[in-house]
Amino acid sequence: MKLSVQLLVINLLSVALLIGALMIGYWKMLLTLNQTWMLTEIAIGAGVVSSIAFGLMTIPLTRSIRRLVLFSDRVAHLAFDAQVNTERGPAEVRHLARSLYTMSHRLSESFAQLEGMERTRRELIANISHDLRTPLAAIQSYVEALEDGVVDEKVEMDRYLRTIHNETRRLSRLIDDLFELSKLEAGHQSLGAVPCHLEQVLAEVLDSHQLLLNEKRLTMVVDIPDNLPVLILSPEKIYRVVANLLLNAIRYSPEGGAIELGVTLESADLVQVSLADHGPGVHPSDQVRLFERFYRSDPSRTRHTGGSGLGLAIARGLVQLHGGEIGVKGRSDASSGAVFWFTLPILDQNVPQLF
């Protein structure tokens, strides 16, 4: 039953009760016949006027409700761009319209996030499947060749075995990276921070990667201030961050080029570490997503150039675990290349840290 009909029925029932009360008053001889007729006419007139008033008052209300119903139906069919007038109708209806409009925007954002998560899930499954299938296929083919006796010479057999060993190590590293990344994203990774000299960690990273630098004839340009304070950090995890960024810079730097490693005091409570290369650089549209799992920008940073696509994602998780930020930007000079940077907070050593 419509709202206007309900109000009309209620009004008619009220008038009927009033007339019934007048009849009872006449029957009990509390009213004369003339008084009864006069009051009855007044009640009927009042009933007619109130019914007309109810009808006129419910017209804008029912129109507003009808607009809200149409709006909610469109939202129910995922038409989140639907519009509704929030400035017409009674105050309660306007408030309801604003609430529905806000709900529509939040639903739109939620659906967009769900679509993004679903897209990321599909990409993640596809990338994991590809990266797991590649070493497994290589191992399978070499093992089958050995089983079939295709290779008889010891030198060739040793080469096959080394390839199988390398592919197995590659598969193991990928699984370890996936496990570490899952712990970081689940918040199950402990920090184990201690007072540490950052320049010592950086020196260890450079020493362990000197062979790779020499193979490509790359020059390291290091700029570290003398007044660098002692930081509260996990040396192993920061080593992993810097190593991942350095491997990335080595991979995309041209042979005979240079890589700049710099440390700056951004403020009294923040240190920034940066690694700049002279490679192809990172397109601005890729800079935000570059630290996602398995993400590789085209055409320069692809699976064929090496890496599992997890190094930068792990680096981001480890930096965030320290309370810092990580990112990438273009070089400030006219040359091509990318600058990867991350920040670390300078914590007061006199204050106990709960890590």
ABEGO torsion letter per residue (X at the ends): XBAAAAAAAAAAAAAAAAAAAAAAAAAAGABBAAAAAAAAAAAAAAAAAAAAAAAAAAAAAAAAAAAAAAAAAAAAAGBAABBBBAABEBAAAAAAAAAAAAAAAAAAAAAAAAAAAAAAAAAAAAAAAAAAAAAAAAAAAAAAAAAAGABABAAAAAAAAAAAAAAAAAAAAAAAAAAAAAAAAAGABBAGBBBBBAAAAAAAAAAAAAAAAAAAGBBBBBBBBAABBBBBBBAAAAAAAAAAAAAAAAAABBBGBBBBBBBBBABAABBBBBBBBABAEBBAAAAAAAABBGBBBOAABBAAAEEAGAAAAAAAAAAAAAGBBBBBBBBABABBEBBBBBBBBBBBAABBBBX
